[in-house]
Each structure stands twice: as C-alpha cells, then as structure tokens.
Amino acid sequence: MSNGGMAKMMKQLQKAQAEMSRMQEEIAQKTVESSSGGGAVRVTANGQKQLISLQIEPEALGEDNKEMLEDMIIAAVNEAFNRVDEMVASEMQKLTGGLNLPPGMF
C-alpha cells in the first residue's frame, strides 16, 4: 500500500472512530421493547442493554403462576437484548458500510 493510500485509510479510520463515538452515544439513548406471554410481561431496554422498564399484567401475578412468570420475564428480557444487538449491528453497518474495512476492525 502506498503512503498516500495508507494516509487515506488512516483518515477514514479517524473519521470512523469519531462517528463510532457519536453512534454509541445515540444508541445508548435509544430503547427497544419486547413482550412475552401475549403481552403479560413487557420490558424496555436501552441501547446499553440496561433494563429500564418492566411491566407485569396483574393476571400474571400469583403464587400459582410464579414459575411461568419468571420464564416470561426471562424471555422478554432476552428478546429485548437480542433486539439491542440487532439495532447495534444495523447502526454499525450504516457506519462501516462504505469504508471497506477488514472484518473484525470494529
């Protein structure tokens, strides 16, 4: 790679790093929602995979439903976290799509 090509690639990397920082801040502010049990359990997570809201319908509460409720909470949280991963991957594709960077660079 010529010096000019290397300088161009370094400039692209610096720009990508600045964009990555901005994107991470934006993602942290975004939220995703998920539910399970036909909406009996609803969760909201932010882009940093922090659970910020958990809502449980009164019908799902009760000692008889304890194990099922726990499973619904786990399912809803895991789905929300999967949606965060998909959101981050989508945003990363937008950022790195035109840079022709080697795989694993970010």
Residue pairs with C-beta under 8 A, 6 or more apart in sequence:
1 9
12 99
12 101
13 101
16 95
16 96
16 99
16 101
16 106
19 95
20 95
20 106
23 91
23 92
23 95
26 47
26 91
27 47
27 48
27 87
27 88
27 91
28 46
28 47
28 48
29 46
29 47
30 46
30 47
30 87
31 44
31 45
31 46
31 47
31 52
32 44
32 45
32 47
32 80
32 83
32 84
32 87
33 42
33 43
33 44
33 80
34 42
34 43
34 45
34 76
34 77
34 79
34 80
34 83
35 41
35 42
35 43
35 76
36 72
36 73
36 75
36 76
36 79
37 60
37 68
37 69
37 72
37 75
37 76
39 57
40 56
40 57
40 59
40 60
40 69
40 72
41 54
41 55
41 56
41 57
41 60
41 69
41 72
41 73
41 75
41 76
42 53
42 54
42 55
42 76
43 51
43 53
43 54
43 55
43 73
43 76
43 77
43 80
44 51
44 52
44 53
44 80
45 51
45 52
45 77
45 80
45 81
45 83
45 84
46 52
46 84
47 84
47 87
47 88
48 84
49 81
49 84
51 77
51 80
54 73
56 69
56 73
60 68
60 69
60 72
61 69
92 106
96 105
96 106
